[in-house]
Amino acid sequence: MPNDFLISLFQHKAWCNRRLIEALRTAPEDVDRGRMAVVLFTLDHIAIVDQVFKARLTGDQPGFGGVVAERLPDLDALGATMARTDAWYLDYVGGVTPAELESVVDFTFVDDGDAGRMTKGQMLAHVITHGASHRGAIGKMLEALKVVGASDMVTTFARETRTARGA
C-alpha cells in the first residue's frame, strides 16, 4: 500500500495523544493548577489545529475564531475530541491518493486572516510536526511539575505495537 508511511505517522500520533491523555489523568491532585492549565491549553491547541487542518482538507470552514481556547479544556472531553480527530486522520491517510496529496488548497489563517496556500501533503506534514513539537514542550512542562508523562518516541511505539501484533 502506498500510504503505509503516512498511516504509520498518524498511528504514532494517535498513540502519543492517547498516552499523554492517560498520563494527565494520573497527575496528582496537588499539582500546581496554574502550570497544569498551561499544559491543558497547549494540548487543546494541538487539538484545535488538527481540527482546523481537517476542515481545510475537506473544504469545510474551520469554525474556530482562534487556535487557543478561551476556557480551560476538560481533559475527558479533550481526550474524546483528539481520539475522534485522530481516527478521522487515520481514515483519511488510508485512502488519500498521491494526486490528492499534491493538490493545492487556498485558505485563510484563523488567527490573523492572512492568506495561506499549501498542498494537502504539506498540511498533513504540518499536523504531524506541529503536534510533535507541542507534545515535546508538554513533556518538559510535566517534568518541571514532577508529573510522569508519556514517551512519544517512535522507537517505543514500534516496539510496543510490534509486541501487540505478536511480531
Secondary structure, DSSP 8 states (H G I E B T S, - for coil): -TTHHHHHHHHHHHHHHHHHHHHHHTS-TTS-HHHHHHHHHHHHHHHHHHHHHHHHHHT-----S-SS-SS---HHHHHHHHHHHHHHHHHHHHH--HHHHH-EEEEE-TTT--EEEEEHHHHHHHHHHHHHHHHHHHHHHHHHTT-------HHHHHHHHHHHHT-
